[in-house]
Amino acid sequence: MRSVANVSAAGAVGERVDTKAARRRLVTYSSLTQFAADLEKVEEAHRAGTLRRLGNREPGPIFGHLAISMRGSREGMPELKAAAPWWLRLVGPLVKGRVLKSPLQPGVRMSSRAEDALWDDGLTFEEGMIALRAEVERAGKPGCVYGAAHPVFGKMSTEEWSVFHLRHAELHMSFLQP
């Protein structure tokens, strides 16, 4: 069963939200444990029927997107390297440190190839949550190593990937109001 479509910040079901200007909740994670606890709150709100979507994506696809990113940081994402423009791959490693120190900004546009590789809008709440929880569990195990290159930032350490995943989760989870 698909998750219930909620009224967006723009006011009508299905209406596109300008995510750069959308009202979002403040989300900050300093650990996977905090992220997992927020996932619990979101799931409780979903079960209670009180979860609100503040952006353009349903919760299932958001969870799936975060899971794909986490898995890709271990296994690689070769299809995305080709999808990123050459100039972005050139500048990415130079700005990586600055980007990881700040919240990720909403409203970033991706190529259609990147969208296809990173988003599955057909995922239900439950399917997306199962995929994301599995990745969070893997990431929390001792010895988890992220060894793949980021499609834009290039080579990243496991610590840098961990920070990226928290910043990435903050961005997308900010569009879900438990």
MARBA-3410 file (N, C-alpha, C, O; in Angstrom, 1 decimal):
178
0.8,-1.2,0.0,0.0,0.0,0.0,0.9,1.2,0.0,1.8,1.3,0.8 ~ 0.6,2.2,-0.9,1.4,3.4,-0.9,1.1,4.3,0.3,0.0,4.2,0.9 ~ 2.0,5.1,0.7,1.8,5.9,1.8,0.8,7.0,1.4,0.7,7.3,0.2 ~ 0.1,7.5,2.4,-1.0,8.5,2.1,-0.4,9.8,1.6,0.6,10.3,2.3 ~ -0.9,10.3,0.6,-0.4,11.6,0.1,-0.9,12.7,1.1,-2.1,12.8,1.4
0.0,13.5,1.6,-0.4,14.5,2.5,-0.4,15.9,1.8,0.2,16.0,0.7 ~ -1.0,16.8,2.4,-1.0,18.1,1.9,0.4,18.7,2.0,1.0,18.7,3.1 ~ 0.9,19.2,0.9,2.2,19.7,0.9,2.2,21.1,1.4,1.2,21.7,1.7 ~ 3.5,21.7,1.6,3.6,23.0,2.1,3.0,24.0,1.1,2.6,25.1,1.5 ~ 2.9,23.6,-0.2,2.3,24.5,-1.1,0.8,24.6,-1.0,0.2,25.5,-1.5
0.2,23.6,-0.4,-1.2,23.7,-0.1,-2.1,22.7,-0.8,-3.2,22.5,-0.3 ~ -1.7,22.0,-1.8,-2.6,21.0,-2.5,-1.8,19.8,-2.8,-0.6,19.8,-3.1 ~ -2.5,18.7,-2.6,-1.9,17.4,-2.9,-1.4,17.4,-4.4,-2.2,17.7,-5.3 ~ -0.2,16.9,-4.6,0.4,16.8,-5.9,1.0,18.1,-6.4,1.7,18.1,-7.5 ~ 0.7,19.2,-5.8,1.3,20.5,-6.3,2.8,20.5,-6.0,3.2,20.1,-4.9
3.6,21.0,-6.9,5.1,21.0,-6.8,5.4,22.1,-5.7,4.8,23.2,-5.7 ~ 6.4,21.8,-4.9,6.9,22.7,-3.9,8.2,23.2,-4.3,9.1,22.5,-4.8 ~ 8.4,24.5,-4.1,9.8,25.1,-4.4,10.6,24.7,-3.1,10.5,25.4,-2.1 ~ 11.4,23.7,-3.3,12.1,23.2,-2.1,13.1,24.1,-1.5,13.5,24.0,-0.4 ~ 13.6,25.1,-2.3,14.5,26.1,-1.8,13.8,27.0,-0.8,14.5,27.5,0.1
12.5,27.2,-1.0,11.8,28.2,-0.2,10.8,27.5,0.8,10.2,28.1,1.6 ~ 10.7,26.1,0.7,9.7,25.4,1.5,10.1,25.5,3.0,11.2,25.5,3.4 ~ 9.0,25.5,3.7,9.2,25.4,5.2,9.5,24.0,5.5,8.8,23.1,5.2 ~ 10.6,23.8,6.3,11.0,22.4,6.6,11.3,22.4,8.1,11.4,23.4,8.8 ~ 11.3,21.2,8.7,11.7,21.1,10.1,13.2,21.1,10.2,13.9,20.7,9.3
13.7,21.6,11.4,15.1,21.6,11.6,15.5,20.2,12.1,15.0,19.7,13.0 ~ 16.5,19.6,11.3,16.9,18.3,11.6,18.5,18.3,11.7,19.1,18.8,10.7 ~ 19.0,17.8,12.8,20.5,17.7,12.9,20.8,16.4,13.5,20.3,16.0,14.6 ~ 21.7,15.6,12.9,22.1,14.4,13.4,23.6,14.4,13.6,24.4,14.8,12.8 ~ 24.1,13.9,14.8,25.5,13.8,15.0,25.9,12.3,15.0,27.1,12.0,15.2
24.9,11.4,14.9,25.3,10.0,14.8,24.2,9.2,14.1,23.1,9.7,13.9 ~ 24.5,8.0,13.7,23.5,7.1,13.1,22.4,6.8,14.1,21.3,6.6,13.8 ~ 22.8,6.8,15.4,21.8,6.5,16.5,20.7,7.5,16.5,19.5,7.2,16.6 ~ 21.1,8.8,16.4,20.1,9.9,16.3,19.3,9.8,15.1,18.1,10.0,15.1 ~ 19.9,9.4,14.0,19.1,9.3,12.7,18.1,8.1,12.9,17.0,8.3,12.5
18.6,7.0,13.4,17.7,5.9,13.6,16.5,6.2,14.6,15.4,5.8,14.3 ~ 16.8,7.0,15.6,15.7,7.5,16.5,14.7,8.3,15.8,13.5,8.2,16.0 ~ 15.1,9.2,14.9,14.2,10.0,14.1,13.4,9.2,13.1,12.2,9.4,12.9 ~ 14.0,8.2,12.6,13.3,7.2,11.7,12.1,6.6,12.5,11.0,6.4,12.0 ~ 12.4,6.3,13.8,11.3,5.7,14.6,10.1,6.7,14.8,9.0,6.3,14.7
10.5,7.9,15.0,9.4,9.0,15.2,8.6,9.1,13.9,7.4,9.3,14.0 ~ 9.3,9.1,12.8,8.6,9.2,11.5,7.7,8.0,11.3,6.6,8.2,10.8 ~ 8.2,6.8,11.6,7.4,5.7,11.4,6.2,5.7,12.3,5.1,5.3,11.9 ~ 6.3,6.1,13.6,5.2,6.2,14.5,4.2,7.2,14.0,3.0,6.9,14.1 ~ 4.6,8.3,13.5,3.7,9.3,12.9,3.0,8.7,11.7,1.8,9.0,11.5
3.7,8.0,10.9,3.0,7.3,9.7,1.9,6.4,10.2,0.8,6.4,9.6 ~ 2.2,5.6,11.2,1.2,4.6,11.7,0.0,5.3,12.3,-1.1,4.9,12.1 ~ 0.3,6.5,12.9,-0.8,7.3,13.5,-1.6,8.1,12.5,-2.6,8.7,12.8 ~ -1.0,8.2,11.3,-1.7,9.0,10.3,-1.4,10.5,10.4,-2.1,11.3,9.8 ~ -0.4,10.9,11.1,-0.1,12.3,11.3,1.2,12.8,10.6,1.5,13.9,10.7
1.8,11.9,9.9,3.1,12.3,9.2,2.7,13.2,8.0,1.8,13.0,7.2 ~ 3.4,14.4,8.0,3.2,15.4,6.9,4.4,15.4,6.0,5.5,15.4,6.4 ~ 4.1,15.5,4.7,5.1,15.6,3.7,5.2,17.1,3.4,4.3,17.7,3.0 ~ 6.4,17.7,3.5,6.6,19.1,3.3,7.3,19.5,2.0,7.4,20.6,1.6 ~ 7.7,18.4,1.3,8.3,18.6,0.0,7.6,17.9,-1.1,6.4,17.7,-1.1
8.4,17.5,-2.2,7.8,16.9,-3.4,7.8,15.4,-3.4,7.1,14.8,-4.2 ~ 8.5,14.8,-2.5,8.7,13.3,-2.5,7.9,12.7,-1.4,7.8,13.2,-0.3 ~ 7.4,11.5,-1.6,6.8,10.7,-0.6,7.8,10.1,0.3,9.0,10.0,-0.2 ~ 7.5,9.7,1.5,8.5,9.1,2.4,9.2,7.8,1.8,10.4,7.7,2.0 ~ 8.5,6.9,1.2,9.1,5.7,0.7,10.3,6.0,-0.2,11.4,5.4,0.0
10.0,6.8,-1.3,11.1,7.1,-2.1,12.3,7.9,-1.4,13.4,7.7,-1.8 ~ 12.0,8.7,-0.5,13.0,9.4,0.3,13.9,8.3,1.0,15.1,8.4,0.9 ~ 13.3,7.4,1.7,14.0,6.4,2.4,14.9,5.5,1.4,16.0,5.3,1.7 ~ 14.2,5.2,0.3,14.9,4.4,-0.7,16.1,5.2,-1.3,17.2,4.6,-1.5 ~ 16.0,6.5,-1.5,17.1,7.3,-2.0,18.2,7.3,-1.0,19.4,7.2,-1.4
17.9,7.5,0.2,19.0,7.5,1.2,19.7,6.1,1.3,20.9,6.1,1.5 ~ 18.9,5.1,1.2,19.5,3.7,1.2,20.4,3.5,0.0,21.5,2.9,0.1 ~ 20.0,3.9,-1.2,20.8,3.8,-2.4,22.1,4.5,-2.2,23.2,4.0,-2.6 ~ 22.1,5.7,-1.7,23.3,6.5,-1.5,24.2,5.7,-0.5,25.4,5.7,-0.7 ~ 23.7,5.2,0.6,24.5,4.5,1.6,25.1,3.3,1.0,26.3,3.0,1.2
24.3,2.5,0.3,24.8,1.3,-0.4,25.9,1.6,-1.4,26.9,1.0,-1.5 ~ 25.7,2.7,-2.2,26.6,3.1,-3.2,27.9,3.6,-2.7,28.9,3.5,-3.3 ~ 27.9,4.1,-1.4,29.2,4.5,-0.9,30.1,3.3,-0.5,31.3,3.5,-0.3 ~ 29.5,2.1,-0.4,30.3,0.9,-0.2,30.6,0.2,-1.5,31.7,-0.3,-1.7 ~ 29.6,0.1,-2.3,29.6,-0.7,-3.5,30.0,0.0,-4.8,30.4,-0.6,-5.8
29.9,1.4,-4.8,30.2,2.2,-5.9,28.9,2.6,-6.7,27.9,1.9,-6.6 ~ 29.1,3.7,-7.4,28.0,4.2,-8.2,28.5,4.6,-9.6,28.4,5.8,-9.9 ~ 29.0,3.7,-10.4,29.6,4.1,-11.7,28.7,4.8,-12.6,29.1,5.7,-13.4 ~ 27.4,4.5,-12.6,26.4,5.1,-13.5,26.3,6.6,-13.1,25.9,7.4,-14.0 ~ 26.6,7.0,-11.9,26.4,8.4,-11.5,27.6,9.2,-11.9,27.5,10.4,-12.2
28.8,8.6,-12.0,30.0,9.4,-12.3,29.8,10.0,-13.7,30.1,11.2,-14.0 ~ 29.3,9.2,-14.6,29.1,9.7,-16.0,27.9,10.7,-16.1,27.9,11.5,-17.0 ~ 27.0,10.6,-15.1,25.9,11.5,-15.1,26.3,12.9,-14.6,25.6,13.9,-14.8 ~ 27.3,13.0,-13.8,27.8,14.3,-13.3,28.6,15.1,-14.3,29.5,14.5,-14.9 ~ 28.3,16.3,-14.6,29.1,17.1,-15.6,30.6,17.2,-15.2,30.9,17.2,-14.0
31.4,17.2,-16.2,32.9,17.2,-16.0,33.3,18.4,-15.0,34.2,18.2,-14.2 ~ 32.7,19.5,-15.2,33.1,20.7,-14.4,32.8,20.5,-12.9,33.5,21.0,-12.1 ~ 31.7,19.8,-12.7,31.3,19.5,-11.3,32.2,18.5,-10.7,32.6,18.7,-9.5 ~ 32.6,17.5,-11.4,33.6,16.5,-10.9,35.0,17.2,-10.7,35.7,16.7,-9.8 ~ 35.3,18.2,-11.5,36.5,19.0,-11.3,36.5,19.8,-10.0,37.5,19.8,-9.3
35.4,20.5,-9.8,35.3,21.4,-8.6,34.9,20.6,-7.4,35.3,21.1,-6.3 ~ 34.2,19.5,-7.5,33.7,18.8,-6.3,34.8,18.5,-5.3,34.6,18.8,-4.1 ~ 35.9,17.9,-5.6,36.9,17.6,-4.6,37.5,18.9,-3.9,37.9,18.8,-2.7 ~ 37.4,20.0,-4.5,37.9,21.3,-4.0,37.0,21.8,-2.9,37.4,22.5,-2.0 ~ 35.7,21.6,-3.1,34.7,22.1,-2.2,34.1,21.1,-1.2,33.3,21.4,-0.3
34.6,19.8,-1.3,34.1,18.8,-0.5,34.1,19.1,1.0,33.1,18.9,1.7 ~ 35.2,19.5,1.5,35.3,19.8,3.0,34.3,20.9,3.4,33.7,20.7,4.5 ~ 34.2,21.9,2.7,33.2,23.0,3.0,31.8,22.5,3.0,31.0,22.8,3.8 ~ 31.5,21.7,2.0,30.1,21.1,1.9,29.8,20.2,3.0,28.7,20.3,3.6 ~ 30.8,19.4,3.5,30.5,18.4,4.6,30.4,19.1,5.9,29.8,18.5,6.9
30.8,20.4,6.0,30.8,21.1,7.3,29.4,21.8,7.5,29.2,22.3,8.6 ~ 28.6,21.9,6.4,27.4,22.7,6.5,26.2,21.8,6.1,26.4,20.7,5.5 ~ 25.0,22.2,6.4,23.8,21.5,6.0,23.8,21.5,4.4,24.1,22.5,3.8 ~ 23.3,20.4,3.9,23.1,20.3,2.4,22.0,21.2,2.0,21.0,21.3,2.8 ~ 22.1,21.9,0.9,21.0,22.8,0.5,20.0,22.1,-0.4,20.3,21.3,-1.2
18.7,22.5,-0.1,17.6,21.9,-0.9,17.6,22.5,-2.3,18.2,23.5,-2.6 ~ 16.9,21.8,-3.2,16.6,22.4,-4.6,17.7,22.1,-5.6,17.7,22.7,-6.7 ~ 18.6,21.2,-5.3,19.7,20.8,-6.2,19.0,20.0,-7.4,18.3,19.0,-7.1 ~ 19.3,20.4,-8.6,18.7,19.7,-9.7,19.7,18.6,-10.2,20.9,18.9,-10.3 ~ 19.2,17.4,-10.5,20.1,16.4,-11.0,19.7,16.1,-12.5,18.6,16.4,-12.9
20.6,15.5,-13.2,20.3,15.0,-14.6,19.3,13.9,-14.5,19.1,13.3,-13.4 ~ 18.6,13.7,-15.6,17.6,12.6,-15.6,18.2,11.3,-15.3,17.6,10.4,-14.7 ~ 19.5,11.1,-15.8,20.2,9.8,-15.5,20.4,9.6,-14.1,20.3,8.5,-13.5 ~ 20.8,10.7,-13.4,21.1,10.6,-11.9,19.8,10.4,-11.2,19.7,9.6,-10.3 ~ 18.7,11.1,-11.6,17.4,10.9,-11.0,17.0,9.4,-11.1,16.5,8.8,-10.1
17.1,8.8,-12.3,16.7,7.4,-12.5,17.5,6.5,-11.6,17.0,5.5,-11.2 ~ 18.8,6.8,-11.4,19.7,5.9,-10.7,19.5,6.0,-9.2,19.7,5.1,-8.4 ~ 19.0,7.2,-8.7,19.0,7.5,-7.3,17.6,7.5,-6.7,17.4,7.5,-5.4 ~ 16.5,7.5,-7.5,15.2,7.7,-7.0,14.3,6.6,-7.5,14.3,6.3,-8.7 ~ 13.4,6.0,-6.7,12.4,5.1,-7.1,11.1,5.5,-6.5,10.8,5.2,-5.4
10.3,6.3,-7.3,9.1,6.9,-6.8,8.0,5.9,-6.6,6.9,6.2,-6.1 ~ 8.2,4.6,-6.9,7.2,3.6,-6.7,7.3,2.9,-5.4,6.5,2.0,-5.1 ~ 8.4,3.2,-4.6,8.5,2.6,-3.3,7.5,3.0,-2.3,7.2,4.2,-2.2 ~ 6.9,2.0,-1.6,6.0,2.3,-0.5,6.8,2.8,0.7,8.0,2.6,0.8 ~ 6.1,3.3,1.7,6.7,3.7,2.9,7.5,2.5,3.5,8.6,2.6,3.9
6.8,1.4,3.6,7.4,0.2,4.2,8.6,-0.3,3.4,9.6,-0.7,4.1 ~ 8.5,-0.4,2.1,9.7,-0.9,1.3,10.9,0.1,1.5,12.0,-0.4,1.7 ~ 10.6,1.4,1.4,11.7,2.3,1.6,12.3,2.2,3.0,13.6,2.3,3.2 ~ 11.5,2.1,4.0,11.9,2.0,5.4,12.8,0.7,5.6,13.8,0.8,6.3 ~ 12.3,-0.4,5.1,13.1,-1.6,5.2,14.5,-1.5,4.6,15.5,-1.9,5.2
14.6,-0.9,3.4,15.8,-0.7,2.7,16.8,0.2,3.5,17.9,-0.1,3.6 ~ 16.2,1.3,4.0,17.0,2.3,4.7,17.5,1.7,6.1,18.6,1.8,6.5 ~ 16.6,1.0,6.8,17.0,0.4,8.1,18.1,-0.6,7.9,19.0,-0.7,8.7 ~ 18.1,-1.4,6.8,19.1,-2.4,6.5,20.5,-1.7,6.3,21.5,-2.1,6.8 ~ 20.4,-0.5,5.6,21.7,0.2,5.4,22.2,0.9,6.6,23.4,0.9,6.9
21.3,1.4,7.4,21.7,2.0,8.7,22.3,1.0,9.6,23.3,1.2,10.3 ~ 21.7,-0.2,9.6,22.3,-1.3,10.4,23.7,-1.7,10.0,24.6,-1.9,10.8 ~ 23.8,-1.9,8.6,25.1,-2.2,8.1,26.2,-1.1,8.5,27.3,-1.5,8.9 ~ 25.8,0.1,8.3,26.7,1.2,8.6,27.1,1.3,10.1,28.2,1.7,10.4 ~ 26.3,0.8,10.9,26.5,0.8,12.4,27.4,-0.3,12.9,27.8,-0.3,14.0
27.6,-1.3,12.0,28.4,-2.5,12.4,29.9,-2.1,12.4,30.4,-1.4,11.5 ~ 30.6,-2.6,13.4,32.1,-2.4,13.4,32.7,-3.0,12.1,32.3,-4.0,11.6 ~ 33.6,-2.2,11.6,34.3,-2.6,10.4,33.7,-2.2,9.1,34.2,-2.5,8.0 ~ 32.6,-1.5,9.2,31.9,-1.0,7.9,32.8,0.0,7.3,33.2,1.0,7.9 ~ 33.2,-0.2,6.0,34.0,0.6,5.3,33.4,1.1,4.0,32.8,0.4,3.2
33.4,2.4,3.9,32.9,3.1,2.7,34.1,3.3,1.8,35.0,4.1,2.1 ~ 34.2,2.6,0.7,35.4,2.7,-0.1,35.2,3.2,-1.5,36.2,3.5,-2.2 ~ 34.0,3.4,-1.9,33.7,3.9,-3.2,33.9,5.4,-3.3,33.8,6.2,-2.3 ~ 34.2,5.9,-4.5,34.4,7.3,-4.8,33.0,7.9,-4.9,32.0,7.3,-5.4 ~ 32.8,9.2,-4.4,31.6,9.9,-4.6,31.6,10.4,-6.1,32.6,10.8,-6.6
30.4,10.4,-6.7,30.4,10.8,-8.1,30.8,12.3,-8.4,31.2,12.6,-9.5 ~ 30.7,13.1,-7.4,31.1,14.5,-7.5,32.4,14.8,-6.7,33.3,15.5,-7.2 ~ 32.4,14.4,-5.5,33.5,14.8,-4.6,34.7,13.9,-4.7,35.8,14.2,-4.2 ~ 34.6,12.8,-5.4,35.7,11.9,-5.6,36.0,11.0,-4.4,35.1,10.6,-3.7 ~ 37.3,10.7,-4.2,37.7,9.8,-3.1,37.3,10.4,-1.8,37.6,11.6,-1.5
36.6,9.6,-1.0,36.2,10.0,0.4,36.6,8.9,1.4,36.5,7.8,1.1 ~ 37.0,9.3,2.6,37.3,8.4,3.6,36.0,7.9,4.2,34.9,8.5,3.9 ~ 36.0,6.8,5.0,34.8,6.3,5.7,34.3,7.4,6.6,33.0,7.5,6.6 ~ 35.1,8.2,7.2,34.6,9.3,8.1,33.9,10.3,7.3,32.8,10.8,7.7 ~ 34.4,10.7,6.1,33.8,11.7,5.3,32.5,11.2,4.8,31.5,11.9,4.7
32.4,9.9,4.4,31.2,9.3,3.9,30.1,9.3,5.0,29.0,9.6,4.8 ~ 30.6,9.0,6.3,29.6,9.0,7.4,29.0,10.4,7.6,27.8,10.5,7.8 ~ 29.8,11.4,7.5,29.4,12.8,7.7,28.4,13.1,6.5,27.4,13.7,6.8 ~ 28.8,12.7,5.3,27.9,13.0,4.2,26.6,12.4,4.4,25.5,13.0,4.1 ~ 26.5,11.1,4.8,25.3,10.4,5.0,24.4,11.1,6.0,23.2,11.2,5.9
25.0,11.6,7.1,24.2,12.3,8.1,23.6,13.6,7.5,22.5,14.0,7.7 ~ 24.5,14.4,6.8,24.0,15.7,6.2,22.9,15.4,5.2,22.0,16.1,5.1 ~ 23.1,14.3,4.4,22.2,14.0,3.3,20.8,13.6,4.0,19.8,14.0,3.5 ~ 20.9,12.8,5.0,19.7,12.4,5.7,19.0,13.6,6.4,17.7,13.7,6.3 ~ 19.7,14.5,6.9,19.1,15.7,7.5,18.3,16.5,6.4,17.2,16.9,6.7
18.9,16.6,5.3,18.2,17.3,4.2,16.9,16.7,3.9,15.9,17.3,3.9 ~ 16.9,15.4,3.5,15.7,14.8,3.1,14.7,14.5,4.2,13.5,14.6,4.0 ~ 15.2,14.2,5.4,14.2,14.0,6.5,13.6,15.3,7.0,12.5,15.3,7.6 ~ 14.2,16.5,6.6,13.6,17.7,7.0,12.3,18.0,6.3,11.5,18.9,6.7 ~ 12.0,17.2,5.2,10.8,17.4,4.5,9.7,16.5,5.0,8.6,16.4,4.4
10.0,15.7,6.0,9.0,14.9,6.7,8.7,15.4,8.1,9.6,15.4,8.9 ~ 7.5,15.7,8.4,7.1,16.3,9.7,6.3,15.2,10.5,5.2,15.0,10.2 ~ 7.0,14.6,11.5,6.3,13.6,12.3,5.3,14.3,13.2,4.6,13.6,14.0
END
